[in-house]
Amino acid sequence: MSRTMHEQLSPSFGSVAFDVYALFQLDNQARRFMPNTREFYRCQLQGFFRWAEAQHLTSLDEIKPIPLHSYLVHLQERGLTDSSVNAVARALRAFLNFCVREELLAQSPMRKVHMPRIDRRILPALAEEDVQRLLAACLSARDKAIVLVLLDTGCRAAELVGLVGRDIDLQSGEVHICAGKGGKDRIVFIGYKTRKHLLRYFMGTCTPAADELVWGSEKTCEPLMQSGLNQLLKRLGKCAGVAHCSPHTLRRTFALWSLRSGMDIYTLARLMGHTDITVLRQYLALTDLDLAKTHQRHGLVDHLAHQPQLSLSAVGRS
């Protein structure tokens, strides 16, 4: 790593600490962690190293539970959300666990630090009307193809922008997600309508070569980056009157619509690249609410015609 990175992470927090951080990231790379994951650790840890220097913590041995608690409280007082503070705590836990594995620490001080709680509530999916307005807001074949691929596959933002020509089979509808989250490949699928709009996009530009990225910026012809994808969906959402529109909004919509249409949770987990169904169980809770509302609208007994009126209080007296 360059000295610039060293200074960015820790102006004077000891060369040993920086060297350990460098080894930590090297280990992450060897374990095939995605670049986004490694960047996540860098962003979360650099603030801690700067704070530690200001607190005159000069070695790993001085990172105790109390300073860690103090740092998390410091972040809360600065106005960071519970989710952001939890992200910092997870990065610290990963870094300190690495130090234990390398026998640089006897045990992780994070063992005695309570992880900040975050709201695990799953936001609702887009309604069909929202999706129709979102598609109507698309001014180009590329934009519409992007929205449809996200809705049809439930892929992550990084997975979408990383697609190359050979990953998409327009005949079978197979889409190869190469080295998704956790470094795992998987196959997802697009339907006829999505394939038709993809072909329309390719006809307007040119079919990408096997190793050529599928999505390009319409203004600069440079590859579409995650930041550009986020900006695109934010703009489309604003035009369509759809709040908080992001790649994950469409991924969440794919998950909920799939469950509502009868897909089993294990198949959905494979398509979405989840190694377990813990997260998807939270989506199931929303489909249970759908069932309750549907029963209220269509329950047979409550909608029987000419049934005798019976007071529940009368039942209690009988």
N, C-alpha and C positions, 0 to 999 in steps of 0.2 A: 504494500500500500504506500501511497505517496505521503510526503510530509504534510501536504495540504489536507489530506483526510485526517491525519493525526491531529493537526491543529483544529480542524472542524469538530472532531469528536471530543478532544480533551487537551486544552492548551498546556496544562502542566500536571495532569493527574497521573503522573508516574509512567515511565516507559513500560514498566511491567504490566500495568493495567491495560495499556494500549496494545501491547503484544498479545495479551490474553484475548482481547477483543478480536484482533486479527486472526488468531487461531480459531476462535469461535466461528467467525465467518468462513474461514477455510473449511472447517468441519461441516458447516451448513452446506457449502458448495459440494463437498465430497458426498454428502448424503442426498444430493440432487434436490435441494430445496430450490424452489422457483426464485428467479431474480426479485420478484415482488416481495417474497417473504424475507429475503436478505435485506432488501431496502427498508422493509417494515422494521426489522431489528435495528438497522442503523439510525433511522429517524427517531425511534423510541429511546434508544440508549444514549444518543448524543446529549440530550437534555440532562439526563442523570449525571453523566460524566462532568458536565459543566457545573452542575449544582454541587456535586461532590467536591470539586476543586474549591468552590467558594466556601464550603464548610470545612476546608482543610483536612479532608479525608484523602490520604496520600497512598493507601495500599488496600488491596483486597481484604485483608484481615480486619480493616476498620469498617467494612460494610456489615453492619449489624442490623437486627430487626428494628431498633429504635430509629436510626437514620432513615431506613427504608420507609417506615411509617411516616416520618416527618416529611419525606419527599412527596409521598402520595397526598398527604394533607396539603402541602404547598401547592400541588397541582390543582386540587379542589378549590383552594382559596383563590387561585388565579382564574377560576371560572371554567375549567375544563369539565366536560360532561362526564358522567359516570362511565360511559362507554370508552371515552378517551383515556381516563385514568386506569380502567381495567386493561386496556391495550398496553399501557406502559408497564403495569404490573406483570403481565404475561411475558413481555420481552425481558424484564429483569429476572423473572423466574427461569426462563430458558437459559439466559446467560449464566446465572449462578449455578444452575444444575449442571451446565457444561463444566464449570470450575470444579464441581464436586467429582464429576466423572474423570477429570484430568488430575485429581488428587491435589488441586491447588487450595481447596477448602475442605475441611472435615465434613461439614454439612452446610446445606443452603440456609442462609438466614431468612429466606422467603418462606420457609416452613412455618415460621411463627408470625407471618404477616397474613392477615385476612385479605383475600382478594376482594376488591371493590365490587359490590353488587351492581348488576346492570339489568335493565328491563328486558326480559326475554320475550316480550310480547311480539307476536308475528303480525306485521301489518297486512291488511287485506290485499287481495289481488285486484288487478284492474277488472272492471266490469266490461261486458262486451261492447257497450256504447263507448267506453273510454278507448278501447282498442280501435274501434271504427274511426273515431275522431283523430286518433294518433296516426293512423294510416292515411287519412285524408289530408293531414298536415304535411305529409312527405312530398317534397317538391321534385324529387329525382328518383330514378329507378334504383340507385344505390341506397338511398335512405330507406325506401320501402323494403328492399331486400334485406337490409340489416335488421329492421324491426321484425320482419317475418322469421328470419333465421333465429333470432333470439327467442321469439315466442314459440317456435316449433321445436327447438332443441333444449332450451333452458340452460344454454352454455354460459360460462362466466365471461366477463369483459375481456380478460387476458386471452381466453381461449378463442374468442371470436376474432380479435385483431391479429392473432397468430396463425389463422388459417392460410394455407397455401393451396395452389391449384390442385395438387394431387389429393388433397384431403377431402374433396367434394366429388361425389359420383352422382351426376345428374340423372343417370339412368336408373339406379337403384334407390337413390335418395339417402345413401349412407354418407355420413360425415365423420371423418376420422379426427378425433380430438387428440392431438399428439402432446404427450407430457403435460397433462392437465395438472390440477392442484395435487401435490404430493408426488409429482413425477409419473403419474399413471396415465396410460393411454386408454381410450375407450371409443366406442362407436355410438353415435347418436343418429337420428333420422330426420329428414325433412320431407314434407308431403308434396303433392303435385302442385298446389298453388304456390308454395314457396319456391319450388324448382323453376316454375314458369317465370317468376319475378327475378330469380337469380339469372336465368338465361337472358331475360330482357336487359338486365344490368350488364352482362357480359357482351351482349350485342352492341350496346352503346359505347363500350370501351374496347375490350378484347378479352377473350378467354385467357385467364392467367396461366402462365407456364407452370410446370410441375412444382418448381421451387419458388415461384413468385407469389408474394402476398396477394390475397384476394381483394382486400379493401385498400383503396387509396384515397387521399385527400382530393376533393374535387377542385380545390383552388391551386394547390401546389404540386399535385401528382406525387407527393411524398406518401409513404405508408401511413395509414390511419393508426394513431396511437390511442391508448386508453383514455387519455385526457381529451382527445378529440371526440371519441365515442361518447364520453360523459357529456361534453358540451352539446353534441348533436341531440342527444335524447332530452337534455334539459330544455333546449330550444324547441324541439318538437312538442314536448309536454306543455310548454308555455303557450304555444300556438293552439294546441288542442284543448287547453283548459284542464290538463291532467297534472295534478300537483305531485312533486317529488318523483318525477320520472327519471329512472336510471336503468342501467343494464340489470341491476339486481331486482328492480321492480318487475321487469319482464321475466326474469328467472323465477321469481316468486309466483308470478301469474301462471307460468308453465306448470309449476308444481301443483298449485291449487286446482287449476283446470283439469290436470291429469287425474288427480285424486277424485274430483267431482264426477269425472266421466267414467270412473270405475277401475282405473289402473291400480294394481296392487303396490304397496309401499316399497317392496323389495325391488321390483322392476324399476320403479321411479328412482330409487337410490342409485341403481346402476347407471341409469341414463344421466343422472345429475352429477355423478362422480363422487358420491358420498360413500365412505367406507363403512358407515353404520347408519342406523335409521333414527338416531336420537333427535336430530334437528327436524326430520320429517314428521316425527310424532307430534310436534307442535302444529304443523300444518293440518294433521288429522283432526286436531281439536277444532279448527275452524270448519272443517267439513262436517263435524258433528253438529256445530251450530247451524249449518246449512240444512241438515236433516231435520232439526227441531223446527226451523222456520217453515220448511216444506210441509212437515206434518201439520203445523198450525193452519196452513192454507188448504191442504188437501186431505187431512185426516178423515177417514170414512165416517166414523160415528158422529163427530161434531157436525158433519154436513148431511146427515140423514134428513130427508124431507119429512115433515109432519110428525116428528117424534114428540112424545109427550114431554111437557116442560116439568123438570124436576129440580127442586131447590136443593143445593148441597147441604143447607142447614137442616132441611127436613130429613135428609139421609142420616145426619148425626143424631136426630132424636129417635130414629126408629130402632 
